[in-house]
């Protein structure tokens, strides 16, 4: 727990609308990962994603005249969240390959729950409450209701390792979000993200060289589009936007909107593909909305 003074304000309506927009864009991330994996091995894809993210975030920072020079006292904190980013990326990419897309989405959607729990111990004035717990559980229940029909009835044992890997990814992401809320009080969002991604570039290069030397990249339009979406839309624009609002507003109030990601993805599938999940999508959306309300309602 941090004892120093801390910016932890209640988000306004405009901020919440911005977060909903960002979350909607991130909702396309899992699909982009699946598409990207058709042409890129997981570690190589993570490497290029970091490079594209540094170009996007660094370019925006330099355009506005922001200094990207790391201060010595920031090194330890940046190394810590960079390591968590490495763990989150590897476990999510590998886990997604070893399980189904629906199972991966459900288990990865646990990260707001972990974030709220970590925030209770690390973030002043962001404590757990009965309404907050019920809200997070209701929102996660909505995700499960929406995606449960897509779960395969057999193969649970085969998917077990992949499921555990995705849960570890969710946990490491939640811890990174919590620590980012702490560190971004003193490190400007652009510099924090540039170094978080930049420190991971040599890491993913070495790991890819060691474990993926025999797996070439298959450049296709679809896999390239998936990579660009991950690198510029999700890692660049969305991560920067969320980190910026996280600097000022309560983490528990913001991360609960993440439950909209899989729900909106399945809703779009229903609208454009006319599948048979209308009732589940409606029930899940209502549950997520109730959960968001409970977490964000003023006492």
LODREN-576775 format. One record per residue: x, y, z of N, C-alpha, C in turn; residue in one letter. Coordinates in steps of 0.1 Angstrom, whole numbers, padded with zeros to 4 digits, always signed. Example, Ala and Ser with C-alpha at 12.3 -4.5 7.8 and 13.67 -1.06 7.14 Angstrom:
2
+0132-0057+0078+0123-0045+0078+0132-0033+0078A +0128-0022+0071+0137-0011+0071+0129+0000+0079S 
This chain:
299
+0008-0012+0000+0000+0000+0000+0009+0012+0000X +0004+0022-0008+0012+0034-0009+0006+0045+0000X +0015+0052+0008+0010+0061+0018+0010+0075+0013X +0016+0078+0001+0017+0092-0003+0004+0097-0009X +0003+0110-0011-0009+0116-0017-0011+0111-0031X -0023+0110-0036-0026+0102-0047-0037+0108-0055X -0037+0109-0068-0048+0113-0076-0058+0101-0078X -0069+0102-0073-0078+0090-0073-0093+0095-0074X -0096+0103-0084-0108+0110-0085-0119+0101-0091X -0132+0106-0089-0143+0099-0095-0144+0103-0110X -0145+0094-0119-0146+0097-0133-0159+0104-0137X -0158+0114-0146-0169+0122-0150-0176+0114-0162X -0188+0119-0166-0195+0112-0177-0187+0112-0190X -0180+0123-0193-0172+0123-0205-0161+0113-0205X -0155+0112-0193-0144+0102-0191-0149+0088-0193X -0161+0085-0188-0166+0071-0189-0170+0068-0204X -0175+0078-0211-0178+0076-0225-0165+0073-0233X -0154+0081-0230-0141+0078-0236-0136+0064-0233X -0138+0060-0221-0134+0046-0217-0142+0036-0225X -0155+0038-0226-0163+0028-0233-0158+0028-0248X -0155+0039-0254-0150+0039-0268-0137+0031-0269X -0128+0034-0259-0115+0027-0259-0117+0012-0258X -0125+0008-0248-0128-0006-0245-0134-0013-0257X -0142-0006-0265-0148-0011-0277-0137-0015-0287X -0127-0006-0289-0116-0008-0298-0108-0020-0293X -0105-0021-0280-0097-0032-0275-0104-0045-0276X -0118-0044-0277-0126-0057-0279-0122-0064-0291X -0116-0057-0301-0112-0064-0313-0098-0070-0312X -0091-0068-0300-0078-0073-0298-0077-0088-0299X -0085-0096-0292-0084-0110-0292-0085-0116-0307X -0094-0110-0314-0096-0114-0328-0083-0111-0336X -0077-0099-0333-0065-0095-0340-0054-0104-0337X -0053-0109-0324-0043-0118-0320-0045-0132-0328X -0057-0137-0328-0060-0149-0335-0056-0148-0350X -0059-0137-0356-0056-0134-0370-0041-0133-0372X -0035-0126-0363-0020-0124-0364-0013-0137-0363X -0018-0146-0354-0011-0158-0352-0011-0168-0364X -0020-0165-0374-0020-0173-0386-0007-0171-0394X +0000-0159-0392+0012-0157-0400+0024-0154-0391X +0022-0151-0378+0033-0148-0369+0034-0158-0358X +0046-0163-0355+0047-0171-0342+0045-0161-0330X +0041-0166-0319+0036-0157-0308+0047-0147-0303X +0060-0151-0302+0070-0142-0297+0074-0132-0307X +0074-0136-0320+0077-0127-0331+0066-0116-0332X +0054-0121-0330+0043-0111-0331+0044-0101-0319X +0047-0106-0307+0049-0097-0296+0060-0087-0298X +0071-0091-0305+0082-0083-0308+0078-0071-0317X +0071-0075-0328+0066-0064-0338+0056-0055-0332X +0048-0061-0323+0037-0053-0316+0044-0042-0308X +0055-0046-0300+0062-0036-0292+0068-0025-0301X +0074-0029-0312+0081-0020-0321+0070-0010-0326X +0059-0015-0331+0048-0006-0336+0043+0003-0325X +0042-0002-0313+0037+0006-0301+0046+0017-0298X +0059+0014-0298+0069+0025-0295+0069+0036-0306X +0067+0032-0318+0066+0042-0329+0054+0051-0327X +0043+0044-0323+0030+0052-0322+0031+0061-0310X +0034+0056-0298+0034+0063-0286+0045+0074-0285X +0057+0069-0290+0069+0078-0290+0066+0090-0300X +0060+0086-0311+0058+0097-0321+0048+0107-0316X +0038+0103-0309+0028+0112-0303+0035+0121-0293X +0043+0115-0284+0050+0122-0274+0060+0132-0280X +0068+0128-0290+0077+0138-0296+0069+0149-0303X +0058+0146-0309+0050+0156-0316+0046+0167-0306X +0043+0163-0294+0038+0173-0283+0050+0178-0275X +0062+0175-0279+0074+0180-0272+0077+0174-0259X +0073+0162-0256+0075+0155-0243+0089+0148-0243X +0095+0149-0232+0108+0142-0230+0106+0127-0228X +0113+0119-0235+0113+0104-0233+0125+0099-0225X +0133+0108-0221+0145+0104-0213+0142+0098-0200X +0147+0086-0198+0144+0079-0185+0153+0084-0174X +0147+0087-0163+0155+0091-0151+0159+0078-0144X +0171+0079-0137+0176+0068-0130+0167+0062-0120X +0160+0070-0112+0151+0066-0102+0139+0059-0107X +0136+0060-0120+0125+0053-0127+0128+0039-0131X +0141+0036-0133+0145+0024-0139+0139+0011-0132X +0140+0010-0119+0135-0001-0112+0120-0004-0114X +0112+0007-0114+0098+0006-0116+0094+0002-0130X +0102+0008-0140+0099+0005-0154+0103-0009-0157X +0114-0014-0151+0117-0028-0153+0107-0038-0148X +0101-0034-0136+0091-0043-0130+0078-0044-0139X +0073-0032-0144+0061-0033-0152+0064-0039-0166X +0076-0037-0171+0080-0043-0183+0081-0058-0182X +0086-0063-0171+0086-0078-0169+0072-0083-0168X +0062-0076-0162+0049-0080-0161+0042-0080-0175X +0046-0070-0183+0041-0070-0197+0046-0082-0205X +0059-0085-0203+0064-0097-0210+0056-0110-0206X +0054-0111-0193+0047-0123-0188+0033-0123-0193X +0026-0112-0193+0012-0111-0197+0011-0115-0212X +0020-0109-0220+0020-0111-0235+0023-0126-0238X +0033-0131-0232+0037-0145-0236+0026-0155-0232X +0021-0154-0219+0011-0163-0214-0002-0162-0222X -0006-0149-0226-0018-0148-0234-0017-0153-0248X -0006-0150-0255-0004-0156-0268-0003-0171-0269X +0005-0176-0260+0007-0191-0259-0006-0198-0255X -0012-0192-0244-0025-0198-0239-0036-0198-0249X -0037-0187-0257-0047-0186-0268-0045-0196-0278X -0032-0200-0281-0030-0211-0291-0034-0224-0285X -0033-0226-0272-0036-0239-0266-0050-0242-0262X -0059-0231-0263-0073-0233-0259-0081-0227-0270X -0094-0227-0268-0103-0221-0278-0104-0206-0276X -0109-0199-0286-0110-0184-0285-0120-0180-0274X -0131-0187-0273-0141-0184-0263-0136-0186-0249X -0129-0198-0247-0124-0200-0233-0113-0190-0230X -0105-0186-0239-0094-0176-0237-0101-0163-0233X -0111-0159-0240-0118-0146-0237-0124-0146-0223X -0131-0157-0219-0137-0158-0206-0126-0157-0195X -0116-0165-0196-0106-0166-0185-0098-0153-0185X -0095-0147-0197-0088-0134-0196-0096-0123-0191X -0110-0124-0192-0119-0114-0186-0119-0114-0171X -0111-0123-0165-0110-0122-0150-0101-0111-0145X -0093-0104-0154-0084-0095-0150-0090-0083-0143X -0102-0078-0146-0107-0067-0138-0110-0071-0123X -0113-0084-0121-0115-0089-0108-0102-0089-0100X -0092-0093-0106-0079-0093-0100-0074-0078-0097X -0077-0069-0107-0073-0055-0105-0080-0049-0093X -0093-0052-0091-0100-0047-0080-0095-0052-0067X -0091-0065-0067-0085-0071-0055-0072-0065-0052X -0063-0064-0062-0050-0058-0059-0051-0043-0055X -0061-0036-0061-0063-0022-0057-0067-0020-0043X -0074-0030-0038-0078-0029-0023-0066-0028-0014X -0055-0035-0018-0043-0035-0009-0033-0024-0013X -0033-0020-0026-0022-0011-0031-0026+0003-0032X -0039+0006-0035-0043+0019-0038-0052+0026-0027X -0047+0037-0022-0055+0044-0012-0069+0048-0017X -0079+0047-0009-0093+0052-0013-0099+0044-0024X -0094+0032-0026-0100+0023-0037-0103+0009-0031X -0110+0009-0019-0112-0003-0012-0124-0011-0017X -0123-0024-0014-0134-0033-0018-0147-0029-0009X -0158-0030-0015-0171-0028-0008-0180-0039-0013X -0191-0041-0007-0201-0051-0011-0206-0048-0025X -0210-0035-0027-0215-0032-0041-0204-0034-0051X -0192-0031-0048-0181-0033-0058-0179-0047-0061X -0179-0056-0051-0177-0070-0053-0189-0076-0061X -0201-0072-0057-0213-0077-0065-0213-0072-0079X -0209-0060-0081-0208-0054-0095-0198-0061-0103X -0186-0064-0098-0176-0071-0106-0180-0085-0109X -0186-0092-0100-0191-0106-0102-0202-0106-0112X -0211-0096-0111-0222-0096-0121-0217-0093-0135X -0207-0084-0136-0202-0082-0149-0195-0094-0155X -0187-0101-0147-0181-0113-0152-0191-0124-0155X -0202-0124-0147-0213-0134-0150-0219-0131-0164X -0220-0118-0168-0225-0114-0181-0216-0119-0192X -0202-0118-0190-0193-0124-0200-0195-0139-0201X -0196-0146-0190-0198-0160-0191-0211-0164-0198X -0222-0157-0195-0235-0160-0201-0234-0158-0216X -0227-0148-0221-0226-0145-0235-0217-0156-0242X -0206-0160-0236-0197-0169-0243-0198-0183-0240X -0206-0187-0229-0207-0201-0226-0212-0210-0237X -0222-0205-0245-0227-0214-0256-0216-0217-0266X -0205-0210-0267-0194-0213-0276-0184-0223-0270X -0185-0226-0258-0176-0235-0252-0179-0249-0257X -0168-0256-0260-0170-0270-0265-0172-0279-0253X -0181-0289-0255-0184-0298-0244-0173-0308-0241X -0164-0311-0250-0153-0320-0247-0140-0313-0249X -0130-0319-0245-0116-0314-0247-0112-0305-0236X -0119-0305-0224-0115-0296-0213-0101-0300-0208X -0098-0312-0207-0085-0316-0203-0074-0311-0212X -0076-0312-0225-0066-0308-0235-0064-0293-0234X -0075-0285-0230-0074-0271-0230-0069-0265-0216X -0067-0274-0206-0064-0270-0193-0052-0262-0192X -0041-0266-0198-0029-0258-0197-0030-0244-0204X -0037-0244-0215-0040-0231-0221-0049-0222-0213X -0059-0228-0206-0067-0220-0197-0059-0214-0185X -0051-0222-0179-0042-0217-0168-0033-0206-0173X -0027-0208-0185-0018-0198-0190-0026-0184-0192X -0038-0185-0197-0046-0173-0199-0049-0166-0185X -0053-0175-0175-0055-0169-0162-0043-0162-0156X -0031-0168-0158-0019-0162-0154-0017-0148-0161X -0020-0148-0174-0020-0135-0182-0029-0125-0176X -0041-0129-0172-0051-0120-0166-0045-0114-0153X -0039-0123-0145-0034-0119-0132-0022-0109-0133X -0013-0112-0143-0002-0103-0144-0006-0090-0150X -0016-0090-0159-0021-0077-0164-0027-0069-0153X -0035-0075-0144-0041-0068-0133-0031-0062-0124X -0020-0069-0121-0010-0064-0113-0003-0052-0120X -0001-0053-0133+0006-0042-0141-0003-0030-0141X -0016-0032-0142-0025-0020-0142-0025-0013-0128X -0024-0021-0118-0024-0016-0104-0011-0008-0102X +0000-0014-0106+0013-0007-0104+0014+0005-0113X +0008+0004-0125+0009+0016-0134+0001+0027-0128X -0010+0025-0121-0017+0035-0114-0008+0042-0104X +0000+0034-0097+0009+0040-0087+0021+0047-0094X +0027+0041-0104+0039+0047-0110+0036+0059-0119X +0024+0060-0125+0021+0070-0134+0018+0083-0127X +0017+0083-0114+0016+0095-0106+0029+0104-0108X +0040+0097-0110+0053+0104-0111+0060+0103-0125X +0056+0093-0133+0061+0091-0146+0050+0094-0157X +0053+0103-0166+0043+0107-0175+0039+0095-0184X +0026+0094-0187+0021+0082-0195+0029+0079-0207X +0032+0089-0215+0039+0086-0228+0053+0080-0225X +0060+0085-0216+0074+0080-0213+0073+0066-0206X +0063+0064-0198+0061+0051-0192+0058+0040-0202X +0049+0043-0211+0046+0033-0221+0058+0031-0231X +0064+0042-0235+0076+0040-0244+0086+0031-0238X +0090+0033-0226+0100+0025-0220+0095+0011-0216X +0082+0010-0213+0076-0004-0210+0078-0012-0223X +0074-0007-0234+0075-0014-0247+0089-0015-0251X +0097-0004-0250+0111-0005-0255+0119-0015-0248X +0117-0016-0234+0125-0026-0227+0121-0040-0231X +0109-0042-0236+0105-0056-0240+0110-0060-0254X +0114-0050-0262+0119-0053-0276+0131-0063-0275X +0142-0060-0268+0153-0070-0268+0149-0083-0261X +0140-0082-0252+0136-0094-0245+0128-0104-0254X +0119-0098-0262+0111-0107-0271+0120-0111-0283X +0130-0103-0287+0139-0107-0298+0148-0119-0293X +0153-0119-0281+0161-0130-0276+0152-0143-0275X +0140-0141-0269+0132-0153-0267+0127-0159-0281X +0124-0150-0290+0121-0155-0303+0132-0162-0310X +0144-0157-0309+0156-0163-0315+0159-0177-0308X +0156-0178-0296+0159-0191-0289+0148-0201-0292X +0135-0197-0293+0125-0207-0293+0117-0207-0307X +0120-0198-0315+0112-0197-0328+0121-0196-0340X +0133-0201-0339+0142-0200-0351+0137-0208-0363X +0130-0219-0360+0125-0227-0371+0111-0224-0375X +0106-0213-0371+0092-0209-0374+0092-0196-0382X +0092-0196-0395+0093-0183-0402+0080-0176-0402X +0081-0163-0405+0069-0154-0406+0062-0156-0420X +0049-0158-0420+0042-0159-0433+0034-0146-0434X +0040-0137-0442+0034-0124-0444+0021-0125-0453X +0010-0121-0448-0002-0121-0455-0010-0108-0452X -0019-0104-0460-0027-0092-0457-0034-0093-0444X -0040-0104-0441-0048-0106-0429-0040-0106-0416X -0029-0114-0417-0020-0114-0405-0013-0101-0403X -0010-0094-0413-0004-0080-0412-0014-0070-0406X -0027-0072-0411-0037-0063-0405-0039-0065-0390X -0039-0078-0386-0040-0082-0372-0029-0076-0364X -0017-0076-0369-0005-0071-0362-0006-0056-0361X -0010-0049-0372-0011-0034-0372-0022-0030-0362X -0033-0037-0361-0044-0034-0352-0038-0035-0337X -0031-0046-0335-0025-0048-0321-0015-0037-0318X -0007-0033-0327+0004-0024-0325+0000-0010-0324X -0008-0005-0333-0011+0009-0334-0025+0012-0328X -0035+0004-0329-0048+0007-0323-0048+0004-0308X -0045-0009-0305-0046-0014-0291-0034-0008-0283X -0022-0012-0287-0010-0008-0279-0007+0007-0280X -0009+0013-0291-0006+0027-0293-0017+0035-0287X -0028+0037-0294-0039+0046-0291-0046+0042-0278X -0050+0029-0277-0059+0025-0265-0051+0025-0252X -0039+0019-0252-0031+0018-0240-0027+0032-0235X -0024+0040-0245-0020+0054-0241-0032+0061-0235X -0044+0060-0241-0056+0066-0236-0060+0061-0222X -0059+0048-0220-0063+0042-0207-0053+0046-0196X -0040+0046-0200-0030+0050-0190-0031+0065-0186X -0035+0073-0195-0037+0087-0192-0048+0089-0183X -0060+0083-0185-0071+0084-0175-0068+0077-0162X -0061+0066-0163-0057+0059-0151-0049+0068-0141X -0042+0077-0147-0033+0086-0138-0042+0094-0129X -0054+0097-0132-0062+0106-0124-0074+0099-0117X -0080+0089-0124-0092+0084-0119-0091+0070-0113X -0100+0065-0105-0100+0053-0098-0099+0041-0107X -0089+0032-0105-0088+0020-0113-0100+0011-0113X -0106+0009-0101-0117+0000-0100-0129+0005-0108X -0130+0018-0109-0141+0024-0116-0140+0023-0131X -0127+0021-0136-0124+0021-0150-0123+0007-0156X -0117-0002-0148-0114-0016-0154-0127-0024-0155X -0137-0020-0147-0150-0028-0148-0156-0027-0162X -0153-0016-0169-0158-0014-0183-0151-0024-0193X -0140-0031-0188-0134-0041-0197-0142-0053-0199X -0152-0055-0191-0161-0066-0193-0170-0064-0205X -0170-0051-0211-0178-0049-0223-0171-0054-0235X -0157-0057-0234-0150-0061-0246-0155-0074-0252X -0156-0085-0245-0161-0097-0251-0176-0097-0255X -0183-0089-0246-0198-0088-0249-0200-0081-0262X -0193-0070-0264-0195-0062-0277-0190-0070-0289X -0179-0078-0287-0174-0087-0298-0185-0097-0302X -0191-0104-0293-0201-0113-0296-0214-0107-0302X -0217-0095-0296-0228-0087-0301-0227-0084-0316X -0214-0079-0320-0212-0076-0334-0213-0088-0342X -0208-0100-0337-0209-0112-0344-0224-0116-0347X -0232-0113-0337-0247-0116-0339-0253-0107-0349X -0249-0094-0349-0255-0084-0358-0251-0087-0372X -0238-0091-0374-0233-0092-0388-0233-0106-0393X -0233-0116-0384-0233-0130-0388-0246-0137-0386X -0256-0130-0379-0269-0136-0376-0268-0149-0370X -0260-0151-0359-0260-0164-0352-0271-0165-0343X -0272-0175-0334-0283-0177-0326-0281-0174-0311X -0273-0164-0309-0269-0161-0295-0277-0148-0290X -0288-0145-0296-0295-0132-0293-0299-0132-0278X -0305-0143-0273-0309-0143-0259-0297-0142-0249X -0287-0150-0252-0275-0149-0243-0268-0136-0244X -0267-0130-0256-0261-0117-0257-0269-0106-0249X -0282-0107-0250-0290-0097-0243-0289-0099-0228X -0290-0111-0223-0289-0114-0209-0275-0110-0204X -0265-0113-0211-0251-0110-0207-0249-0095-0207X -0254-0088-0217-0252-0073-0217-0259-0067-0205X -0271-0072-0202-0278-0066-0190-0270-0069-0177X -0264-0081-0176-0256-0084-0164-0244-0075-0163X -0237-0073-0174-0225-0064-0175-0229-0050-0171X -0240-0045-0177-0245-0032-0174-0248-0030-0159X -0254-0040-0153-0257-0039-0139-0244-0039-0131X -0235-0047-0135-0222-0047-0127-0215-0034-0128X -0214-0028-0140-0208-0015-0142-0215-0004-0133X -0228-0005-0133-0236+0005-0124-0232+0003-0110X -0232-0009-0105-0229-0012-0091-0215-0007-0087X -0205-0009-0096-0192-0005-0093-0191+0011-0093X -0198+0017-0102-0196+0032-0104-0207+0040-0096X -0217+0034-0090-0227+0042-0083-0221+0049-0072X -0225+0062-0070-0219+0070-0059-0226+0065-0046X -0218+0065-0036-0223+0061-0023-0232+0072-0017X 
